[in-house]
Amino acid sequence: MSIDASIRLLTVMVLWAACYPLITIGLDLAPHIAFAALRAALAGVCLIALGFLCHRRAPVGVRFWTLIVVVGLGVTSMGFLGMFHAAEFVAPGLATVIANVQPIIAAVLAHVFLGESLKAMGKFGLAVSLAGIIVIALPGLAADHIQGYSLGIAYVVLAATGVSVGNVAIKRLTGQVDPIMAMGCQLLIGAVPLALLSVLTEDVSSLAWSTEFLLVLLALAVFGSALAFWLWFEALERVSLNHANAFTFLVPIFGLMFGAAFFGERLETIQATGVVLVLSGIILVQRSAASSSRG
């Protein structure tokens, strides 16, 4: 994997990890689904506006638009719905473990639809990283006694499945459409079902249009969504989905770092062990990729 692709992927993981504390703040200020819809819509508008300013070409063709709709409904509609709603029912530790089966689901889909396959070392690396995530989340798992447990798990599984399917569609789009316009369109498309669901199920008037909420929304939309999706698309143009997805195991690690830096959280010994396992697993996946390219 090139240094350029690695930097893109690491940047995306940092941006996604930074989203979690921001979402936690915003959930106290707005209905969950309305918050998710606003984030997606604003991010989509930002990317499409940038695309027009840079004279980027809009996608053309039924096949490409079909894939963009799949990305929007999967990554944005299902992904954001699960991510924002699960926080109400499931402790972060359990949500982290379940959400990180996404690379495993994606590996199966990538094998079926993209012809990608992992060698034994790569598969073992994914398993080691997943074990590391479980170890990191153990303190949260022990404390999880929240009502609505099953519903919360369902939301997390919904998000993981949607993101997996959407990522396969993104990989199919790479090299054929402009990243900025494609990701901007999918975000706007994905925002529509979220907005409709919010109007039907939530009291939108309870949304607090405070300076704090606007700053959180802007940060999530511009950096956590628009910039992150743009970089993710460009990274997938350079590496396989399986090997890029291995980096998503870093998100909880960066989350722990943010917690220590800004919220005074301490890294427990068991969590440090999990970090070592995650990093070891990613190294194994990347070594598998290197040996595959040499072969």
Secondary structure as UniProt FT lines:
FT   HELIX           3..27
FT   TURN            28..29
FT   HELIX           32..53
FT   TURN            54..55
FT   HELIX           62..71
FT   HELIX           72..78
FT   HELIX           79..86
FT   TURN            87..89
FT   HELIX           92..99
FT   TURN            100..101
FT   HELIX           102..109
FT   HELIX           110..114
FT   HELIX           120..142
FT   TURN            147..148
FT   HELIX           149..173
FT   TURN            174..176
FT   HELIX           179..201
FT   HELIX           204..206
FT   HELIX           211..219
FT   HELIX           220..227
FT   HELIX           228..236
FT   TURN            237..238
FT   HELIX           241..245
FT   HELIX           246..249
FT   HELIX           250..262
FT   HELIX           269..294
//
